[in-house]
Amino acid sequence: MSKGHILIVDDEPGIVRLISMYLERGGYTTSSARNGSEALRMVTDRSPVLVILDIMLPDIDGWEVCREIRRTNDVPIIMLTAREGDEDKIVGLEIGADDYVTKPFVPRELVARVKAILRRTRASAASEADEVLDFGELTIEIAKREVRLDGESVTLRAKEYDLLVELARRPGVVFPREKLLQDVWGYDCFGDSGTIDVHVRRLRAKLSDDSSNPRFIETVWGVGYRFKDRPSNAPSR
């Protein structure tokens, strides 16, 4: 039985064949798209469990494809690029990618990243159905994946939400960046702790959380982050 269907978006046939071979050995089924327009159609038509998306495509670049997917879909996305450096990585994470791999890559590492992301996604979906994290002005309903701030709904991307829940479930506990990377993204040795900083920055912006005087997420310098033990207006315990 297949572990899930994965869409590979790349215009290089050799890359597609290589990724497909290793994923299929790992028990997944695959399909491929050669350009962004085809990829967007296939995400809708085939409902993949994960998308591997090259940035450099013949028509629409991978960044725009990622943006379009994220308008309606939380499917995990791993972005591929031939360029080294942090700029592409930061852009990808900012627009909603879950991970980032630089070409040339080790196929087994890519498969390990796929497995880690899907493990985390499925574990999150199986979380306690009735769990609600109530901090007064901030409420998180786990079953609905809904966050409300001062009574208003807050729209979070999948990993922003997962990171917030990981922190909020254990108020006052300091989470090193590496620990958050392992628990939220599902891997440690392959990760970049800068991923955490990008997502915390986005979370703070959406929660109107001032990093210099935070209501919710505190920075523990040189270590990581923690959710405040008693956020302002939190109910008494």
C-alpha positions as CSV (number, residue, x, y, z in Angstrom):
1,M,0.0,0.0,0.0
2,S,1.3,3.5,-0.9
3,K,2.4,5.8,1.9
4,G,1.0,8.7,-0.2
5,H,1.1,10.5,-3.5
6,I,3.9,13.1,-4.0
7,L,4.0,15.6,-6.8
8,I,7.4,16.5,-8.2
9,V,7.6,19.9,-10.0
10,D,10.8,20.2,-12.1
11,D,11.6,20.7,-15.8
12,E,14.7,18.5,-15.6
13,P,13.7,14.9,-16.5
14,G,16.9,13.5,-14.9
15,I,16.1,15.1,-11.6
16,V,12.4,13.9,-11.7
17,R,13.5,10.4,-12.5
18,L,16.0,10.4,-9.6
19,I,13.6,11.7,-7.1
20,S,10.8,9.4,-8.2
21,M,13.0,6.4,-8.0
22,Y,14.0,7.0,-4.4
23,L,10.5,8.0,-3.3
24,E,9.0,4.9,-4.9
25,R,11.6,2.7,-3.2
26,G,10.4,4.4,0.0
27,G,6.8,3.3,-0.6
28,Y,5.4,6.5,-2.2
29,T,3.7,7.0,-5.5
30,T,4.7,10.0,-7.6
31,S,3.7,12.1,-10.5
32,S,5.4,15.1,-12.1
33,A,4.7,18.5,-13.6
34,R,7.1,20.3,-15.9
35,N,5.9,23.9,-15.2
36,G,4.0,25.9,-12.7
37,S,0.7,26.0,-14.5
38,E,0.6,22.2,-14.8
39,A,1.7,21.9,-11.1
40,L,-1.2,24.1,-9.9
41,R,-3.7,22.0,-11.9
42,M,-2.3,18.7,-10.5
43,V,-2.3,20.0,-6.9
44,T,-6.1,20.5,-7.3
45,D,-6.8,17.4,-9.3
46,R,-4.6,14.8,-7.5
47,S,-4.5,16.1,-3.9
48,P,-0.9,15.1,-3.2
49,V,0.3,14.6,0.4
50,L,3.4,16.6,-0.4
51,V,4.9,18.8,-3.2
52,I,8.6,18.9,-4.2
53,L,8.8,22.2,-6.0
54,D,11.7,23.6,-8.0
55,I,12.1,27.4,-8.0
56,M,13.3,27.8,-11.6
57,L,10.5,26.8,-13.9
58,P,9.8,27.7,-17.5
59,D,6.6,29.7,-17.0
60,I,5.7,30.6,-13.4
61,D,8.6,30.5,-10.9
62,G,8.3,28.2,-7.9
63,W,7.8,31.1,-5.5
64,E,4.7,32.2,-7.3
65,V,3.5,28.6,-7.5
66,C,4.0,28.3,-3.7
67,R,2.1,31.5,-3.1
68,E,-0.8,30.3,-5.2
69,I,-1.0,26.9,-3.5
70,R,-0.9,28.6,-0.1
71,R,-4.0,30.6,-0.9
72,T,-6.2,27.5,-0.6
73,N,-4.0,24.5,0.5
74,D,-1.8,23.6,3.4
75,V,-0.1,20.7,1.6
76,P,3.5,20.4,2.7
77,I,6.0,21.9,0.2
78,I,9.7,21.3,-0.1
79,M,11.4,23.8,-2.4
80,L,14.4,23.0,-4.6
81,T,17.0,25.5,-5.9
82,A,20.3,25.4,-7.7
83,R,21.5,28.6,-5.9
84,E,23.3,28.5,-2.5
85,G,22.9,31.2,0.1
86,D,20.2,32.2,2.6
87,E,18.1,34.6,0.4
88,D,16.2,31.9,-1.5
89,K,15.7,30.0,1.7
90,I,14.2,33.0,3.6
91,V,11.9,33.9,0.7
92,G,10.7,30.3,0.5
93,L,9.9,30.1,4.2
94,E,8.3,33.5,4.2
95,I,5.8,32.5,1.5
96,G,4.9,29.2,3.1
97,A,7.3,26.5,2.2
98,D,8.0,23.8,4.8
99,D,11.5,23.0,3.9
100,Y,14.3,23.9,1.4
101,V,16.9,21.7,-0.4
102,T,19.8,22.9,-2.5
103,K,20.9,21.2,-5.7
104,P,22.9,19.0,-6.0
105,F,21.3,17.0,-3.1
106,V,21.6,13.6,-1.6
107,P,18.5,11.7,-2.6
108,R,18.3,9.7,0.7
109,E,18.4,13.0,2.6
110,L,15.5,14.4,0.5
111,V,13.5,11.2,1.2
112,A,14.3,11.6,5.0
113,R,13.0,15.1,4.9
114,V,9.8,14.0,3.1
115,K,9.2,11.3,5.8
116,A,9.9,13.7,8.6
117,I,7.5,16.3,7.3
118,L,4.7,13.8,6.7
119,R,5.2,12.2,10.2
120,R,4.8,15.6,11.8
121,T,1.7,16.5,9.6
122,R,0.0,13.2,10.4
123,A,0.8,13.4,14.1
124,S,-0.7,16.9,14.2
125,A,-3.9,15.8,12.5
126,A,-4.3,13.0,15.1
127,S,-4.0,15.4,18.1
128,E,-6.6,15.5,20.8
129,A,-9.9,16.5,19.2
130,D,-11.3,18.6,22.1
131,E,-8.2,20.3,23.2
132,V,-8.4,24.1,23.6
133,L,-5.6,26.3,24.8
134,D,-7.2,29.4,26.4
135,F,-5.0,32.3,27.4
136,G,-7.8,34.9,27.7
137,E,-7.1,37.2,24.8
138,L,-5.6,34.3,22.8
139,T,-7.5,31.1,22.2
140,I,-6.3,28.0,20.2
141,E,-8.8,25.4,19.2
142,I,-6.8,22.3,18.3
143,A,-9.6,20.3,16.5
144,K,-10.4,23.3,14.2
145,R,-6.8,24.5,13.9
146,E,-8.3,27.9,14.7
147,V,-6.6,30.8,16.5
148,R,-8.4,33.8,17.9
149,L,-6.9,37.0,19.2
150,D,-9.1,39.4,21.0
151,G,-12.1,37.6,19.5
152,E,-10.9,37.9,16.0
153,S,-9.7,34.9,13.8
154,V,-6.0,34.9,13.0
155,T,-4.9,33.2,9.8
156,L,-1.7,31.2,10.2
157,R,0.1,29.0,7.8
158,A,0.5,25.4,8.7
159,K,4.0,25.6,10.3
160,E,3.2,28.9,12.0
161,Y,0.3,27.2,13.7
162,D,2.3,24.1,14.6
163,L,5.0,26.2,16.1
164,L,2.6,28.3,18.2
165,V,0.9,25.1,19.5
166,E,4.2,23.5,20.4
167,L,5.2,26.6,22.5
168,A,1.7,27.3,23.9
169,R,1.2,23.7,25.2
170,R,4.0,24.2,27.7
171,P,4.0,27.8,28.9
172,G,7.2,28.9,30.6
173,V,9.3,26.1,29.1
174,V,12.4,27.2,27.2
175,F,12.6,25.5,23.8
176,P,16.0,25.6,22.1
177,R,15.8,26.2,18.4
178,E,17.1,22.7,17.6
179,K,14.4,21.2,19.8
180,L,11.7,23.2,18.0
181,L,13.1,22.2,14.7
182,Q,13.0,18.5,15.7
183,D,9.5,18.6,17.2
184,V,7.7,20.9,14.7
185,W,9.5,20.0,11.5
186,G,10.3,16.4,12.5
187,Y,14.1,16.5,11.9
188,D,17.2,17.8,13.6
189,C,20.4,17.0,11.8
190,F,19.1,18.2,8.4
191,G,17.7,21.5,9.7
192,D,18.7,25.1,9.8
193,S,17.8,26.9,13.1
194,G,17.2,30.1,11.1
195,T,13.9,28.5,10.0
196,I,12.6,29.0,13.6
197,D,13.5,32.7,13.7
198,V,11.7,33.3,10.4
199,H,8.5,31.6,11.6
200,V,8.6,33.3,15.1
201,R,9.0,36.7,13.4
202,R,5.9,35.9,11.2
203,L,4.0,34.7,14.2
204,R,4.7,37.8,16.2
205,A,3.6,40.0,13.4
206,K,0.2,38.1,13.1
207,L,-0.3,38.1,16.9
208,S,0.7,41.8,17.2
209,D,3.4,40.6,19.6
210,D,6.1,43.1,20.3
211,S,9.5,41.3,20.6
212,S,10.8,44.0,23.0
213,N,7.8,43.6,25.3
214,P,6.1,40.3,24.3
215,R,2.6,39.3,25.4
216,F,3.2,35.7,24.2
217,I,6.5,34.6,22.7
218,E,9.7,35.5,24.5
219,T,13.2,35.3,23.2
220,V,15.7,33.5,25.4
221,W,18.9,34.9,24.0
222,G,21.4,32.4,22.9
223,V,19.0,29.5,23.4
224,G,15.6,29.8,21.8
225,Y,12.0,30.8,22.7
226,R,9.3,30.2,25.3
227,F,5.6,31.0,25.6
228,K,5.0,33.3,28.5
229,D,3.8,31.4,31.6
230,R,1.0,33.9,32.2
231,P,0.2,35.9,29.0
232,S,-1.6,39.2,29.7
233,N,-5.3,38.7,30.4
234,A,-4.8,34.9,30.8
235,P,-7.4,33.2,33.0
236,S,-6.4,32.3,36.5
237,R,-5.4,28.7,37.1
